[in-house]
């Protein structure tokens, strides 16, 4: 008891101490709840009607992580599942940040792309369960702490049970770790619902079918191969996409660009000419066709005239639609005119 303090002051201080202790206990529980609480059932929300109520990836490989290496370990397990031979020490070298004592999401994304697979990110429960049901494990980022005191952790979701409200993960040192949906959801939401699947260039993520926006995100990821100069991979991936969506303009343009960069000029030209039949209003297709024909033509005036016609069409369509790419279309036309000595 404090000296020279009145009973009222003592009671006030005591109440403050009690409140502080209650807060400390509550904070401790919040910090350790995801690790200590295994089952806390709740129905999994927004699940597609055409997938099973429960699904589990049998015989999914487990690799026990070393301290701070949850990211590399998650990638390693996914590569093993996909039968992709990737050296684990190289994964660590590529993705682990010694200063941060962890791995950034973009390093995992780039590592998957580096190893010839498509990294496809997800951000909701429907995508998560759809991918699992299709046989695609999902790497997820969790915050096992609080917003102000985060404890970041990567795990691999390999199963779900909407009847009992649980998910199954390979996480850290725990194999087939069953977690209640509410507990998992809480930790996943605190990491902004970041998740990722890795699929071969000959496959398409299952959740792409859920939305046009998801399809476009998938096609954007393919372009990552082209951006890094891996045109054989981008060509295979675009061909895979075109088997499913034969008239998709993004995939057609991407395929032609890959062929062009692989020096398969005639195939690139044929791809774009065929595309005009179904995309006669596409300024981009006309412009790209004009550009490739110009490069192929050299000093051949007949081919340059054909390129000139396509370039004029591209600019006309671009101006009509107020296309932001009009400066590029105009530049293509000017280059062709210069070769033809047209003012």
C-alpha positions in Angstrom: 0.0 0.0 0.0 1.2 3.5 -0.9 2.1 5.7 2.0 0.1 8.9 2.7 -2.6 7.8 0.3 -6.3 7.9 1.0 -8.5 4.8 0.8 -10.2 6.3 -2.3 -6.8 6.8 -4.0 -5.7 3.3 -3.1 -8.9 1.8 -4.6 -8.5 3.9 -7.8 -4.9 2.7 -8.3 -6.0 -0.9 -7.5 -8.7 -0.8 -10.1 -6.2 0.6 -12.7 -3.8 -2.3 -11.9 -6.6 -4.8 -12.3 -7.7 -3.3 -15.6 -4.0 -3.4 -16.8 -3.7 -7.0 -15.8 -6.9 -7.9 -17.6 -5.7 -6.2 -20.8 -2.3 -7.9 -20.5 -4.0 -11.3 -20.3 -6.3 -10.5 -23.2 -3.4 -9.4 -25.3 -1.5 -12.6 -24.5 -4.5 -14.7 -25.5 -4.9 -12.8 -28.8 -1.2 -13.2 -29.6 -1.2 -17.0 -29.0 -4.7 -18.0 -29.9 -4.0 -19.1 -33.5 -1.2 -21.4 -32.3 -3.1 -22.8 -29.3 -6.6 -23.2 -30.5 -7.0 -26.0 -33.0 -10.7 -26.2 -33.6 -13.2 -23.4 -33.6 -15.9 -24.2 -36.0 -17.9 -21.9 -38.3 -19.3 -22.4 -41.8 -16.9 -21.6 -44.6 -18.4 -18.6 -46.5 -18.9 -18.1 -50.2 -18.1 -21.6 -51.2 -19.0 -22.6 -54.8 -22.0 -24.9 -55.2 -20.2 -27.2 -57.7 -17.3 -28.3 -55.4 -17.3 -30.9 -52.7 -18.2 -30.0 -49.1 -14.9 -31.3 -48.0 -11.6 -32.0 -49.8 -8.1 -33.0 -48.8 -5.0 -33.3 -50.9 -3.8 -36.8 -50.0 -0.1 -37.6 -49.9 0.8 -33.9 -50.1 4.5 -33.7 -49.2 5.6 -32.1 -45.9 8.8 -30.2 -45.3 9.5 -29.0 -41.8 10.6 -25.4 -41.9 13.8 -24.0 -40.2 13.5 -20.8 -38.2 12.2 -17.9 -40.3 12.1 -20.1 -43.5 8.4 -20.6 -43.7 8.3 -19.0 -47.2 11.0 -21.2 -48.7 9.5 -24.3 -47.0 6.0 -23.5 -48.4 7.5 -23.1 -51.9 9.5 -26.3 -51.6 6.4 -28.3 -50.7 4.4 -26.9 -53.6 7.3 -27.7 -56.0 7.5 -31.3 -54.7 3.7 -31.6 -55.2 4.0 -30.4 -58.8 7.0 -32.7 -59.3 9.2 -29.7 -60.0 12.9 -30.3 -59.2 14.1 -27.1 -57.5 17.0 -27.0 -55.1 15.8 -26.0 -51.7 19.0 -24.0 -50.8 18.5 -22.0 -54.0 14.9 -21.2 -53.0 16.3 -19.8 -49.8 19.0 -17.8 -51.6 16.4 -16.4 -54.0 13.6 -15.5 -51.5 15.0 -15.1 -47.9 15.8 -11.6 -46.8 18.3 -11.8 -43.9 17.6 -8.2 -42.8 13.9 -8.8 -42.5 14.3 -12.4 -41.3 11.6 -13.5 -43.7 10.4 -13.6 -47.3 8.4 -10.9 -49.1 5.4 -12.0 -51.2 6.9 -10.6 -54.4 10.0 -12.8 -53.9 7.8 -15.9 -53.8 6.0 -14.8 -56.9 9.2 -14.2 -58.8 10.6 -17.5 -57.7 7.6 -19.4 -59.0 7.9 -17.6 -62.3 11.7 -18.1 -62.4 11.1 -21.9 -62.1 8.7 -21.9 -65.1 5.4 -21.9 -63.4 2.5 -19.3 -63.3 2.1 -17.6 -59.9 -1.6 -16.8 -59.5 -2.7 -14.8 -56.5 -6.1 -15.1 -54.8 -7.8 -13.1 -52.1 -11.0 -14.7 -51.0 -12.6 -17.9 -49.6 -14.3 -19.0 -52.8 -11.1 -18.9 -54.7 -9.3 -20.8 -51.9 -11.7 -23.7 -51.7 -12.1 -23.8 -55.5 -8.3 -24.2 -56.0 -8.1 -26.9 -53.3 -10.9 -28.9 -54.8 -9.1 -28.8 -58.1 -5.9 -30.2 -56.6 -4.0 -26.9 -56.3 -2.5 -26.3 -52.8 -2.6 -22.6 -51.8 0.2 -20.8 -50.1 -1.3 -18.3 -47.7 0.2 -15.5 -45.7 -1.1 -15.2 -42.1 -0.6 -12.7 -39.3 -0.5 -14.7 -36.2 -0.2 -11.6 -34.1 -2.1 -8.3 -34.1 -2.3 -5.4 -36.6 0.1 -3.4 -34.5 2.3 -6.3 -33.4 2.3 -8.6 -36.5 3.8 -12.1 -36.6 3.9 -13.0 -40.3 3.8 -16.6 -41.4 3.4 -18.6 -44.6 1.6 -21.9 -44.6 0.1 -24.2 -47.3 -3.6 -24.9 -47.2 -4.2 -28.5 -48.4 -7.7 -29.2 -47.3 -11.0 -27.8 -46.1 -14.1 -29.2 -44.5 -17.2 -27.0 -44.7 -19.3 -29.4 -42.7 -17.1 -29.1 -39.6 -15.8 -25.7 -40.4 -12.1 -26.4 -40.6 -9.1 -26.1 -42.9 -6.0 -28.3 -43.0 -2.5 -26.8 -43.4 1.1 -27.8 -43.5 2.4 -25.1 -41.2 5.9 -24.7 -39.7 6.7 -27.9 -37.9 3.1 -29.1 -38.0 1.9 -31.6 -40.6 -1.8 -31.8 -41.5 -2.6 -29.1 -38.9 -6.4 -28.8 -38.6 -7.6 -25.3 -37.7 -11.0 -24.0 -37.1 -12.3 -21.7 -39.9 -12.8 -18.7 -37.7 -9.3 -18.9 -36.3 -7.8 -19.3 -39.7 -9.9 -16.6 -41.2 -8.9 -14.2 -38.5 -5.2 -14.7 -39.2 -5.7 -14.6 -42.9 -7.8 -11.4 -42.9 -5.0 -9.7 -40.9 -2.7 -10.5 -43.8 -5.2 -9.1 -46.3 -6.3 -12.5 -47.5 -3.2 -13.0 -49.6 -2.8 -16.4 -51.1 -1.2 -17.9 -54.2 -1.2 -21.0 -56.3 1.5 -22.2 -58.7 0.4 -23.9 -61.9 2.4 -25.2 -64.9 2.2 -23.2 -68.1 0.1 -26.1 -69.6 -2.6 -25.6 -66.9 -5.1 -22.9 -65.8 -6.0 -22.0 -62.2 -9.4 -23.4 -61.4 -10.7 -20.2 -59.8 -10.1 -18.3 -63.0 -13.6 -19.5 -64.1 -15.3 -17.6 -61.3 -14.9 -14.1 -62.8 -13.8 -12.2 -65.9 -11.5 -10.2 -63.7 -9.8 -13.3 -62.5 -9.3 -14.4 -66.1 -7.6 -11.1 -66.9 -5.3 -11.4 -63.8 -4.3 -14.8 -65.0 -3.5 -13.5 -68.5 -1.5 -10.6 -67.0 0.6 -13.1 -65.0 1.5 -14.9 -68.3 2.9 -11.6 -69.6 5.4 -11.8 -66.7 7.3 -14.5 -68.7 7.5 -12.2 -71.8 8.7 -9.3 -69.6 11.6 -11.4 -68.3 12.4 -12.7 -71.8 11.0 -16.3 -71.4 9.1 -16.3 -74.6 8.9 -20.1 -75.0 7.1 -20.2 -71.6 4.8 -17.3 -72.5 3.9 -18.9 -75.9 3.0 -22.2 -74.2 0.9 -20.5 -71.6 -0.9 -18.3 -74.2 -1.6 -21.4 -76.3 -3.1 -23.1 -73.2 -5.3 -20.1 -72.7 -6.5 -20.0 -76.3 -7.5 -23.7 -76.1 -10.0 -22.6 -73.5 -10.8 -19.1 -74.9 -10.1 -19.2 -78.6 -11.1 -15.6 -79.3 -9.5 -14.0 -76.3 -7.8 -10.8 -77.6 -5.2 -10.5 -74.8 -4.1 -14.1 -75.4 -4.0 -13.6 -79.2 -1.9 -10.5 -78.9 0.4 -12.2 -76.3 0.9 -15.2 -78.5 1.8 -13.1 -81.6 4.2 -11.1 -79.5 5.9 -14.3 -78.2 6.2 -15.7 -81.7 7.6 -12.4 -83.0 10.3 -12.4 -80.2 11.1 -16.0 -81.0 11.7 -14.9 -84.6 8.7 -16.9 -85.9 7.6 -13.9 -87.9 5.3 -15.7 -90.4 3.5 -17.5 -87.6 3.0 -14.2 -85.8 1.6 -12.5 -88.9 -0.8 -15.4 -89.5 -2.0 -15.3 -85.9 -2.8 -11.6 -86.2 -4.4 -11.9 -89.6 -6.7 -14.6 -88.4 -7.6 -12.5 -85.3 -8.9 -9.7 -87.5 -11.8 -11.9 -88.6 -13.2 -11.8 -85.0 -11.6 -8.5 -83.8 -12.0 -6.2 -86.7 -12.4 -3.2 -84.3 -9.1 -3.8 -82.5 -6.6 -1.0 -83.2 -3.9 -2.9 -81.3 -4.1 -6.0 -83.5 -3.9 -3.8 -86.7 -1.0 -1.8 -85.3 1.0 -4.9 -84.3 0.3 -6.5 -87.6 1.5 -3.4 -89.4 4.7 -3.2 -87.3 5.6 -6.9 -87.9 4.9 -6.6 -91.6 7.1 -3.5 -91.9 10.0 -5.2 -90.2 9.6 -8.3 -92.4 9.2 -6.2 -95.6 12.6 -4.6 -95.6 12.5 -2.6 -98.9 9.7 -4.7 -100.4 7.2 -2.0 -101.4 4.3 -4.4 -101.8 4.6 -5.6 -98.2 5.2 -2.1 -97.1 2.0 -0.9 -98.8 0.1 -3.7 -97.0 1.7 -2.6 -93.7 0.7 1.0 -94.5 -2.9 0.0 -94.9 -3.0 -1.8 -91.6 -1.3 1.1 -89.8 -3.8 3.6 -91.2 -6.7 1.4 -90.0 -5.1 1.2 -86.5 -4.8 4.9 -86.2 -8.3 5.5 -87.5 -9.8 3.0 -85.0 -7.7 4.5 -82.3 -8.8 8.1 -83.0 -12.4 7.0 -83.1 -12.2 5.3 -79.7 -9.9 7.9 -78.2 -7.4 5.1 -77.6 -4.5 6.0 -75.2 -2.2 4.1 -77.5 -2.8 6.5 -80.5 0.7 8.0 -80.2 2.2 4.5 -80.8 -0.1 3.9 -83.7 0.9 7.2 -85.2 4.6 6.4 -84.8 4.1 3.0 -86.6 2.4 4.8 -89.5 5.1 7.4 -89.7 7.9 4.8 -89.8 6.1 3.0 -92.7 5.6 6.3 -94.6 9.3 7.1 -94.2 10.2 3.8 -95.8 7.7 4.3 -98.6 8.9 7.9 -98.9 5.4 9.2 -98.3 4.9 12.6 -96.7 
